[in-house]
């Protein structure tokens, strides 16, 4: 979880977003759409982002326990796609699989864009300044400004490509094709580095807090808190992996909720501390569209009187953030390739995605496709655009998982469950409601893009996949 979003999208969640609105006329209908929907922009949470983080943690707790119940019913490791394929049938599994491709792809686009911003900051620390057009996204809905507020790029598209974002995805794709084995010790070291980076930032920057930056605490009211929650949800992606270990617990009914809830509590405390300190050291409006808000805030402080001591602190936080983002990209790229592979194995996608490399024994074709699907858009799009699609995809998958739990309780009440979410239908229902509420905080254009993605997926399924799947073969 730590590293996927707290170093990157926290600025977008705090300051909100403005969107590039081309001149498409000034009819009453157009004027209404641009002023009464989120197409023209949306408010951020401001300093109240700490409340957004608590709200999202509660939603994740409900969903995580539902996820754990579904996972405990299938005695194999896997993702939501694997679980739904085994329990709810092919069509629902296709929808979730197609949705997970969206989630994983846009999650990694977001992290890759954030990684690129941190690489640029690292180069700046060493006094290296590459040409701007090759280190920034081609699409910048809010434009690009320097620390003095001068426009470097106007809002909209410009000629350029974010090469650091593209390169990191391609490098990790090569590593995944060749094969990588993650050890618990390596993972623990990376987690400790990420947590240390957060604690160092909070400890060093807290002495520079200016309390007047926290007033007003909720500049956009509860609307801003909800919108901030919809955006900052990205920082919690990955908590559901705890639930997949339900079958490995000695006492699932006790250990699963403890693992999920303690994970969420720990991250909420860390994330909340970052949000409170960040909003107290720079004006919350200044981090809009910034893909590296934490380290850039340290850079601003280091330029102020008495901030020289932050020179090495900034480097440590930078390196910790980069470690966190590399680990997140690696895991999600691996997961995305496995989704392509699993759907190909089930005959829902062409067989080519299921090909195994003769030497490395990895799903090479699926891994390369996943690499280019993520790498090219990461070089073109900004952090806000790609994180929004990741959020809506994840929330939609969580809704389907929660609905699946309710359906299976009705259809197969006596089926063995290593873990059961407490209070009957209360947790699944609350999970569905709260996930939909968070989805409503996303702007209209994200919904349009999401439904377009689902429509394309359903067309592929009905005109191709269902005619060659295992179910179709059995029917014949």
Residue pairs with C-beta under 8 A, 6 or more apart in sequence:
1 235
1 236
1 237
1 238
1 239
1 263
1 267
2 191
2 194
2 195
2 198
2 267
2 270
2 324
3 111
3 194
3 321
3 323
3 324
3 325
3 327
3 328
4 107
4 110
4 111
4 234
4 235
4 237
4 238
4 324
4 325
4 328
4 332
5 110
5 111
5 114
5 232
5 234
5 235
5 236
5 237
5 387
6 198
6 235
6 270
6 271
6 274
6 294
7 114
7 118
7 292
7 293
7 294
7 295
7 321
7 324
7 325
8 110
8 111
8 113
8 114
8 117
8 291
8 292
8 293
8 325
8 383
8 387
9 110
9 114
9 231
9 232
9 234
9 235
9 383
9 384
9 387
10 49
10 232
10 235
10 271
10 274
10 275
10 278
10 287
10 293
10 294
11 278
11 287
11 288
11 289
11 290
11 291
11 293
12 44
12 231
12 287
12 288
12 289
12 290
12 383
12 384
12 387
13 44
13 45
13 49
13 52
13 227
13 228
13 229
13 231
13 232
14 44
14 45
14 46
14 47
14 49
14 228
14 275
14 278
14 279
14 284
14 287
14 293
15 44
15 46
15 284
15 285
15 286
15 287
15 288
15 289
16 41
16 42
16 43
16 44
16 220
16 224
16 227
16 228
16 288
17 41
17 42
17 44
17 141
17 142
17 288
17 289
17 384
17 443
18 40
18 41
18 141
18 142
18 155
18 288
19 39
19 40
19 41
19 141
19 443
19 445
20 141
20 155
20 156
21 34
21 39
21 40
22 156
24 30
33 39
34 40
37 443
37 444
38 442
38 443
38 444
38 445
39 443
39 444
39 445
42 227
42 441
42 443
43 219
43 220
43 223
43 224
43 227
44 220
44 224
44 227
44 228
44 231
44 284
44 288
45 51
45 52
45 218
45 220
45 224
45 225
45 227
45 228
45 229
45 232
46 216
46 217
46 218
46 219
46 220
46 224
46 228
46 279
46 284
47 213
47 214
47 217
47 218
47 219
47 275
47 276
47 279
47 280
47 284
48 217
48 218
48 219
48 224
48 225
48 228
49 225
49 228
49 232
49 275
49 279
50 272
50 275
50 276
51 218
51 225
52 225
52 226
52 228
52 229
52 232
53 229
53 232
53 235
53 268
53 271
53 272
53 275
54 268
54 272
55 225
55 226
55 229
56 229
56 232
56 233
56 235
56 236
56 438
57 236
57 264
57 265
57 267
57 268
58 434
59 229
59 233
59 431
59 434
59 435
59 438
60 236
60 239
60 264
61 260
61 261
61 264
62 402
62 427
62 428
62 430
62 431
62 434
63 240
63 398
63 401
63 402
63 431
63 435
64 239
64 240
64 242
64 243
64 260
64 264
65 243
65 256
65 257
65 260
65 419
65 421
65 422
65 427
66 398
66 401
66 402
66 405
66 421
66 427
66 428
66 431
67 80
67 240
67 243
67 244
67 398
67 401
68 242
68 243
68 246
68 252
68 256
68 257
68 260
68 419
68 421
69 246
69 405
69 417
69 419
69 420
69 421
70 80
70 83
70 84
70 87
70 401
70 404
70 405
70 408
71 83
71 243
71 244
71 246
71 247
71 419
72 246
72 247
72 252
72 256
72 417
72 418
72 419
73 83
73 87
73 408
73 415
73 416
73 417
73 418
74 82
74 83
74 86
74 87
75 247
76 82
76 86
77 244
78 244
78 342
79 100
79 244
79 335
79 338
79 339
79 342
80 96
80 100
80 240
80 397
80 400
80 401
81 93
81 96
81 97
81 100
81 339
81 342
81 343
82 342
83 401
83 404
84 92
84 93
84 96
84 400
84 401
84 404
85 93
85 97
85 346
87 404
87 408
87 412
88 404
88 407
88 408
90 346
90 348
90 466
90 469
90 471
91 461
91 466
92 400
92 404
93 346
93 348
94 343
94 348
94 457
94 461
94 465
95 400
95 454
95 457
95 458
96 397
96 400
96 401
97 339
97 342
97 343
97 348
98 453
98 454
98 457
98 460
98 461
99 393
99 396
99 397
99 400
99 454
99 457
100 336
100 339
100 393
100 397
101 336
101 339
101 340
102 389
102 390
102 393
102 450
102 453
103 237
103 390
103 393
103 394
103 397
104 332
104 333
104 335
104 336
104 339
104 370
105 336
105 370
105 373
105 374
105 377
106 386
106 387
106 389
106 390
106 393
107 234
107 237
107 328
107 332
107 387
107 390
107 394
108 169
108 328
108 329
108 332
108 333
108 336
108 374
108 378
109 165
109 374
109 377
109 378
109 381
109 386
109 390
110 234
110 383
110 386
110 387
110 390
111 325
111 328
111 329
111 332
112 165
112 166
112 168
112 169
112 325
112 329
112 374
112 375
112 378
113 137
113 162
113 165
113 291
113 378
113 381
113 382
113 383
113 386
114 291
114 292
114 325
114 383
115 164
115 165
115 168
115 322
115 325
115 326
115 329
116 135
116 162
116 163
116 164
116 165
116 168
116 291
116 378
117 290
117 291
117 292
117 383
118 292
118 295
118 318
118 321
118 322
118 325
119 135
119 164
119 168
119 322
120 130
120 135
120 164
120 292
121 292
121 295
121 296
121 299
121 318
122 315
122 318
122 319
122 322
123 129
123 130
124 299
125 314
125 315
125 318
132 144
132 152
132 153
132 160
133 158
133 159
133 160
133 161
134 160
134 161
134 162
134 163
135 162
135 163
135 164
136 144
136 153
136 160
136 162
137 160
137 162
137 165
137 379
137 380
137 381
137 382
138 157
138 158
138 159
138 160
138 161
138 162
138 379
138 380
138 381
139 156
139 157
139 380
139 381
139 382
139 385
140 153
140 155
140 156
140 157
140 158
140 289
140 382
141 155
141 156
141 289
141 382
141 384
141 385
142 155
142 288
142 289
142 382
143 151
143 152
143 153
143 154
143 155
143 156
143 289
144 151
144 152
144 153
144 289
145 151
145 152
146 152
147 299
147 300
147 303
161 379
161 380
162 378
162 379
162 380
163 379
165 375
165 378
165 379
166 375
166 376
166 378
166 379
168 326
168 329
169 329
169 333
169 371
169 374
169 375
169 378
170 371
170 375
172 326
172 329
172 330
172 333
172 371
173 333
173 367
173 368
173 370
173 371
173 375
175 330
176 330
176 333
176 334
176 337
176 362
176 367
176 371
177 357
177 360
177 362
177 364
177 367
177 368
178 360
178 362
179 360
179 361
179 362
180 330
180 334
182 331
187 327
190 323
190 324
190 327
193 319
193 320
193 323
193 324
194 320
194 321
194 323
194 324
194 327
195 270
196 316
196 320
197 316
197 317
197 319
197 320
197 321
197 323
197 324
198 270
198 273
198 274
198 320
199 270
200 313
200 316
200 317
200 320
201 274
201 277
201 294
201 298
201 313
201 317
202 273
202 274
202 277
204 298
204 309
204 310
204 313
205 277
205 278
205 281
205 297
205 298
205 301
205 310
206 277
206 280
208 281
208 301
208 304
208 307
209 277
209 280
209 281
210 280
210 281
211 280
213 279
213 280
213 281
213 282
213 283
213 284
214 279
214 280
218 224
218 225
219 284
220 227
226 437
226 438
226 440
226 441
227 441
229 438
229 441
230 391
230 438
230 439
230 440
230 441
230 442
231 384
231 387
231 388
231 391
231 441
232 271
233 391
233 394
233 395
233 438
234 387
234 390
234 391
234 394
235 267
235 271
236 264
236 267
237 390
237 394
238 328
238 331
239 260
239 263
239 264
239 267
240 398
242 256
242 259
242 260
242 263
243 256
243 260
245 256
245 259
246 252
246 256
246 418
246 419
247 418
249 255
249 256
249 259
249 418
249 419
252 418
252 419
253 419
253 420
256 419
257 422
274 294
278 287
278 293
278 294
278 297
281 297
281 300
281 301
282 297
282 300
287 293
287 296
287 297
289 382
289 383
289 384
290 296
291 382
291 383
292 321
294 317
294 321
295 314
295 317
295 318
295 321
298 310
298 313
298 314
298 317
299 314
301 307
301 310
302 308
302 310
302 311
302 314
333 367
333 370
333 371
333 374
336 370
336 374
337 363
337 366
337 367
337 369
337 370
338 363
338 366
340 349
340 353
340 363
340 366
340 369
340 370
341 353
341 354
341 363
341 366
343 349
343 353
344 350
344 351
344 352
344 353
344 354
344 366
345 354
346 469
346 470
347 465
347 468
347 469
347 470
347 472
347 473
348 461
348 465
348 469
349 465
352 365
353 363
353 365
353 366
353 369
354 363
354 365
354 366
355 363
355 364
355 365
355 366
356 362
356 363
356 364
357 363
357 364
377 386
378 386
388 442
388 443
388 446
389 446
389 449
389 450
389 453
391 438
391 442
391 446
392 439
392 442
392 446
392 447
392 450
393 450
395 435
395 436
395 438
395 439
396 435
396 439
396 450
398 431
398 435
399 431
399 432
399 435
399 436
399 439
402 428
402 429
402 431
402 432
402 435
403 428
403 432
405 421
405 428
406 425
406 428
406 429
408 415
409 425
421 427
421 428
439 447
466 472
